[in-house]
Amino acid sequence: MIRRGCESDLNQVVELAREFWKHTIYDDAFCEDTVYVMANISLGQNLLSILEINSNVVGFACGIKGTLLANCEVLTGTELAWWVSPEHRQGRNGIGLMRHLEGLAKSSGIKYWNMMFMESSMPDAIEAIYKKMGYKKSEVAYTKVL
């Protein structure tokens, strides 16, 4: 089942984010409190989706919204994390989770929604999914440690 997140999901999101963090390029310590705060912000903005199987939270997608740089009346949003436990990636669980988050974003008045992917996590497959779902490449991010 894919559903809107609630406060009781936040601890499970933190644990899933711990696994997600292992697949990023960042070598900084994982901070549970930071993830909890960020997931709570997503929840407060109605941008937390949960994948639940057999009463267990096995995936989540969360985002954050703001205004468009050149027009404060237009809302834009960005996915912060999209993660499904590897043993539950079969089928369309991840795509369903993404579609659910898009629906939450749209119902929150967001006009432009941004999705990202990590170069370390199936970039060709994820890019193909995004294109198939109507996304267009608009920006590319590069990261440098300062």
C-alpha positions as CSV (number, residue, x, y, z in Angstrom):
1,M,0.0,0.0,0.0
2,I,1.2,3.5,-0.8
3,R,-0.1,6.3,1.3
4,R,0.5,9.7,2.7
5,G,3.0,9.7,5.5
6,C,2.1,10.5,9.1
7,E,4.0,11.4,12.2
8,S,4.1,7.7,13.4
9,D,6.1,6.9,10.2
10,L,9.0,9.3,10.9
11,N,11.2,6.8,12.9
12,Q,10.9,4.2,10.2
13,V,11.8,6.8,7.6
14,V,14.9,7.6,9.6
15,E,15.9,3.9,9.5
16,L,15.3,3.7,5.7
17,A,17.2,6.9,5.2
18,R,20.1,5.3,7.1
19,E,20.4,2.7,4.3
20,F,19.8,5.3,1.6
21,W,22.7,7.4,3.0
22,K,25.1,4.5,2.5
23,H,24.6,4.8,-1.3
24,T,25.4,8.6,-1.5
25,I,28.8,10.2,-2.1
26,Y,28.8,11.9,1.2
27,D,31.2,10.7,3.8
28,D,29.6,12.7,6.6
29,A,28.1,11.0,9.6
30,F,24.5,10.1,9.4
31,C,22.4,12.2,11.8
32,E,19.1,10.7,12.8
33,D,17.9,14.0,14.2
34,T,18.5,15.8,10.9
35,V,16.6,13.2,9.0
36,Y,13.8,13.3,11.4
37,V,13.5,17.1,11.1
38,M,13.7,17.0,7.3
39,A,11.1,14.2,7.0
40,N,8.9,16.2,9.4
41,I,9.2,19.3,7.2
42,S,8.2,17.1,4.2
43,L,5.2,15.8,6.2
44,G,4.2,19.3,7.2
45,Q,4.3,20.4,3.5
46,N,2.2,17.3,2.6
47,L,5.2,15.8,0.7
48,L,5.9,12.5,2.4
49,S,4.8,9.3,0.7
50,I,5.1,5.9,2.3
51,L,5.3,2.4,0.8
52,E,3.9,-0.1,3.3
53,I,4.0,-3.9,2.8
54,N,2.6,-6.3,5.4
55,S,2.3,-3.4,7.9
56,N,6.0,-2.6,7.5
57,V,7.3,0.7,6.0
58,V,9.7,-0.5,3.3
59,G,10.0,2.7,1.2
60,F,9.5,6.4,1.3
61,A,9.7,9.5,-0.9
62,C,9.9,13.0,0.4
63,G,10.2,16.5,-0.9
64,I,10.2,20.1,-0.1
65,K,8.4,23.1,-1.7
66,G,9.2,26.7,-2.3
67,T,8.6,29.4,-4.8
68,L,9.9,29.8,-8.3
69,L,12.9,32.2,-8.3
70,A,11.3,34.6,-10.7
71,N,7.7,34.4,-9.6
72,C,6.7,34.0,-6.0
73,E,3.2,33.1,-7.0
74,V,4.4,29.8,-8.6
75,L,5.2,26.9,-6.4
76,T,8.0,24.5,-7.2
77,G,9.1,21.3,-5.4
78,T,12.1,19.0,-5.3
79,E,12.4,15.4,-4.2
80,L,14.8,15.1,-1.3
81,A,14.9,11.3,-1.2
82,W,13.2,8.4,-2.9
83,W,14.1,5.0,-1.5
84,V,12.7,1.5,-1.6
85,S,14.4,-1.3,0.3
86,P,16.1,-3.5,-2.3
87,E,14.1,-6.6,-1.6
88,H,10.9,-4.7,-2.5
89,R,12.0,-3.1,-5.7
90,Q,10.4,-5.7,-7.9
91,G,7.2,-4.8,-9.7
92,R,6.2,-1.1,-9.7
93,N,6.6,-0.2,-6.1
94,G,9.1,2.6,-6.7
95,I,7.2,4.0,-9.6
96,G,4.0,3.9,-7.5
97,L,5.7,5.7,-4.7
98,M,7.0,8.4,-7.1
99,R,3.5,8.8,-8.7
100,H,2.0,9.2,-5.2
101,L,4.5,11.9,-4.3
102,E,3.7,13.7,-7.6
103,G,0.0,13.6,-6.7
104,L,0.7,15.1,-3.2
105,A,2.8,17.8,-4.9
106,K,0.1,18.6,-7.4
107,S,-2.6,18.7,-4.7
108,S,-0.4,21.1,-2.7
109,G,-0.4,23.5,-5.6
110,I,3.1,22.8,-6.9
111,K,3.4,23.5,-10.6
112,Y,7.0,22.3,-11.3
113,W,8.3,19.1,-9.7
114,N,11.9,18.1,-9.8
115,M,13.3,14.5,-9.4
116,M,17.0,13.7,-9.0
117,F,19.1,10.5,-9.0
118,M,22.5,9.6,-7.8
119,E,25.1,8.5,-10.2
120,S,25.8,5.6,-7.8
121,S,22.3,4.2,-8.0
122,M,21.1,2.8,-11.4
123,P,21.4,6.1,-13.2
124,D,20.5,4.8,-16.7
125,A,17.4,2.9,-15.4
126,I,16.2,5.9,-13.3
127,E,16.8,8.3,-16.2
128,A,14.7,6.1,-18.5
129,I,11.9,6.0,-15.9
130,Y,11.9,9.8,-15.6
131,K,11.7,10.2,-19.3
132,K,8.9,7.7,-19.7
133,M,7.0,9.5,-17.0
134,G,7.3,12.9,-18.8
135,Y,10.2,14.5,-17.1
136,K,12.6,16.6,-19.1
137,K,16.2,17.2,-18.1
138,S,16.4,20.8,-16.9
139,E,19.5,21.0,-14.8
140,V,22.5,18.8,-13.9
141,A,24.1,19.0,-10.5
142,Y,27.8,18.6,-9.7
143,T,29.1,18.3,-6.2
144,K,32.5,19.5,-4.9
145,V,33.8,19.1,-1.4
146,L,35.0,22.6,-0.2
